[in-house]
């Protein structure tokens, strides 16, 4: 399958390259790097959909999300909420977003551990496999943060098998360089 590379504007040094049509597993204790990468792509004009366990207004403030839709993954009845046990609705929301943004969009799915807790590991792994198949047919990018300490080694390995594992050190270094360049007026 042919993948076009989405490149962020010229970096100060190094490159943050993400392949369109790819789901990335971002292994990190807290999803800070995932939110940074998402924010950077959206700032550069890529349409964004953020699905998170963090209340939307708080997520916008905490992670500096100025643009893109933020959906709350929660049981609470509110606007722009997806229930964690309604995986079909979650899948449909992502599918519609990718169809509406056929030139490429970025989805941040924060809360994989929560989905596993509410639905069980196997149904969520099936959802991830389905999501990977949806994304490969589109020009989108999906970022899925996961704290490896929340699952056993075999479960983490099964998720890694289905997704592209992000090079978190390279991503972090590139984003740090960009942020310093902005601060220094570069």
C-alpha positions in Angstrom: 0.0 0.0 0.0 1.3 3.4 -0.9 1.6 6.0 1.9 2.2 9.7 1.4 4.3 11.3 4.1 2.9 14.3 5.9 5.7 16.6 7.0 5.4 19.4 9.4 7.0 22.7 8.1 10.8 22.8 8.0 12.2 21.9 11.5 15.1 23.6 13.1 16.9 20.3 13.1 15.7 16.7 12.7 12.4 15.8 11.2 9.0 14.8 12.6 7.6 12.6 9.9 4.2 10.9 10.1 2.9 8.6 7.5 -0.7 9.2 6.3 -3.0 6.3 6.7 -1.2 5.2 9.8 -2.2 4.5 13.4 0.6 5.3 15.9 1.0 3.7 19.3 2.6 6.4 21.5 4.0 4.6 24.6 4.1 7.1 27.4 3.0 7.2 31.1 0.8 10.2 30.5 -0.4 11.4 27.1 1.6 14.7 27.0 3.7 13.9 23.9 0.6 12.7 22.0 -1.2 16.0 22.8 1.9 18.0 21.7 2.1 16.2 18.3 -1.6 16.5 17.8 -1.5 20.3 18.7 1.4 20.8 16.3 -0.3 19.1 13.4 -3.6 21.0 14.0 -1.7 24.3 14.3 -0.2 23.6 10.9 -3.6 23.2 9.3 -4.4 19.5 9.6 -8.0 19.0 10.7 -8.2 17.4 14.1 -10.5 15.3 16.2 -9.4 14.8 19.9 -11.2 12.1 21.8 -10.1 12.3 25.4 -10.8 11.3 29.0 -10.2 15.0 30.0 -13.2 17.3 30.0 -13.1 19.3 26.7 -12.7 22.8 28.2 -10.0 21.6 30.5 -8.2 19.7 27.7 -8.2 22.9 25.5 -6.7 24.9 28.4 -4.3 22.2 29.7 -2.9 21.2 26.3 -3.3 24.4 24.3 -5.8 23.0 21.9 -7.0 26.1 20.0 -8.5 24.3 17.0 -10.1 21.0 16.2 -13.0 19.2 17.8 -12.6 17.8 21.3 -14.9 15.0 22.4 -15.1 13.7 26.0 -14.9 10.0 26.5 -17.1 9.7 29.6 -20.3 8.3 31.1 -21.6 11.8 31.9 -24.6 13.1 29.8 -23.3 16.2 28.0 -22.7 17.7 24.6 -19.9 16.1 22.6 -19.6 13.0 24.8 -18.9 9.5 23.7 -19.7 6.7 26.1 -16.8 4.3 26.5 -19.0 1.2 26.2 -20.4 2.5 22.9 -17.4 1.4 20.7 -19.6 1.3 17.6 -20.4 5.0 18.1 -16.7 5.8 18.8 -15.8 4.0 15.6 -18.5 5.8 13.6 -17.4 9.2 14.9 -13.8 8.5 13.7 -14.9 7.1 10.4 -17.2 10.1 9.6 -14.3 12.5 10.6 -11.9 10.7 8.3 -14.4 10.7 5.4 -15.1 14.4 5.9 -11.4 15.2 5.8 -10.4 13.1 2.8 -7.3 15.2 2.3 -6.0 14.0 5.7 -6.9 14.6 9.3 -5.4 13.7 12.7 -7.3 11.8 15.4 -6.0 11.6 19.0 -7.6 8.7 20.9 -6.7 9.3 24.5 -8.2 6.7 26.8 -7.3 3.3 25.5 -6.8 2.0 29.0 -10.2 3.3 30.0 -11.8 1.6 27.0 -10.1 -1.7 28.0 -11.3 -1.3 31.6 -14.9 -0.7 30.5 -15.1 -3.2 27.6 -12.4 -5.8 28.1 -9.1 -6.2 26.3 -10.3 -8.4 23.3 -13.2 -6.2 22.2 -10.9 -3.1 22.3 -8.2 -4.9 20.4 -10.8 -5.7 17.7 -11.7 -2.0 17.7 -8.1 -1.0 17.3 -7.7 -3.5 14.4 -10.8 -2.0 12.8 -9.6 1.5 13.3 -6.2 0.6 11.7 -8.1 -0.7 8.7 -10.2 2.4 8.5 -7.2 4.7 8.7 -5.1 2.8 6.1 -7.8 3.5 3.5 -7.8 7.2 4.4 -5.1 9.8 4.4 -5.5 10.3 8.1 -3.3 9.8 11.1 -4.3 8.3 14.4 -2.3 8.8 17.6 -3.1 6.3 20.4 -1.3 7.0 23.7 -0.8 4.0 26.0 0.9 3.7 29.3 2.5 0.2 29.0 2.5 -0.2 32.8 -1.3 -0.5 32.7 -1.3 -3.8 30.7 0.7 -7.0 30.9 3.6 -7.5 28.4 1.6 -9.9 26.1 -1.2 -7.4 25.9 1.2 -4.5 25.0 2.9 -6.8 22.4 -0.5 -7.5 20.8 -1.3 -3.8 20.5 2.3 -3.1 19.2 1.8 -5.8 16.5 -1.3 -3.9 15.1 0.0 -0.3 15.2 3.1 1.6 14.2 5.1 2.3 17.4 6.1 5.9 17.6 9.7 7.0 18.1 8.9 9.0 21.2 12.4 10.2 21.8 12.8 11.6 18.3 9.3 13.2 18.4 10.0 14.8 21.7 13.4 16.1 20.6 11.9 17.5 17.4 9.0 19.3 19.2 11.4 20.7 21.8 13.6 22.1 19.1 10.6 23.7 17.4 9.3 25.2 20.6 12.7 26.7 21.4 13.0 28.0 17.8 9.6 29.7 18.2 10.6 31.2 21.6 13.8 32.5 20.1 12.0 34.0 17.2 13.2 31.5 14.6 
